[in-house]
Amino acid sequence: MKSIPFILLLVLLTLLFTACAPGTGKYTAAGPAGFLAGVWHGWIAPVTLIIGLFDNEVRIYEPFNRGWWYDFGFYIAVISGFGGLSLTRRKKN
């Protein structure tokens, strides 16, 4: 019974995190996504990948973006979100 609140919290956080998912119509050619939106979209990329399977409007990558800065933020977030920026790895004993 203790896992039910945890699952409910996980579902609510998932819905909250995807409120600004790429491709949902928030950004347009007149107001494209910038660096911070790229960072956010990179962090929630695994979630938006799964949601994109069921909703054709949700994308992993925002098509209306500012170019290089959005790409940079997206890439940095994806790499750091999955632990790829670790320059040193500790070996297990």
DAUR-V942255 format. One record per residue. SS is DSSP state (alpha for helix, beta for strand, coil for the rest). D_FIRST is the distance of its C-alpha to the first C-alpha in whole Angstrom. Layout:
ss->[SS:SS]
d_first->[D_FIRST:D_FIRST]
//
This chain:
ss->[coil:alpha:alpha:alpha:alpha:alpha:alpha:alpha:alpha:alpha:alpha:alpha:alpha:alpha:alpha:alpha:alpha:alpha:alpha:alpha:coil:coil:coil:coil:coil:coil:coil:coil:coil:coil:coil:coil:beta:coil:alpha:alpha:alpha:alpha:alpha:alpha:alpha:alpha:alpha:coil:alpha:alpha:alpha:alpha:alpha:alpha:alpha:alpha:alpha:alpha:coil:coil:coil:coil:coil:coil:coil:coil:coil:coil:beta:coil:coil:alpha:alpha:alpha:alpha:alpha:alpha:alpha:alpha:alpha:alpha:alpha:alpha:alpha:alpha:coil:coil:coil:coil:coil:coil:coil:coil:coil:coil:coil:coil]
d_first->[0:4:5:6:8:10:10:12:14:15:16:18:20:21:22:24:25:27:29:32:32:35:37:35:39:38:41:45:48:49:46:45:42:43:42:39:37:38:36:33:34:34:30:29:31:28:26:29:30:27:27:31:30:29:31:35:36:33:35:34:38:39:43:44:44:47:48:48:46:43:43:43:40:38:39:39:35:34:36:34:31:31:33:36:38:38:41:41:38:37:38:36:37]
//
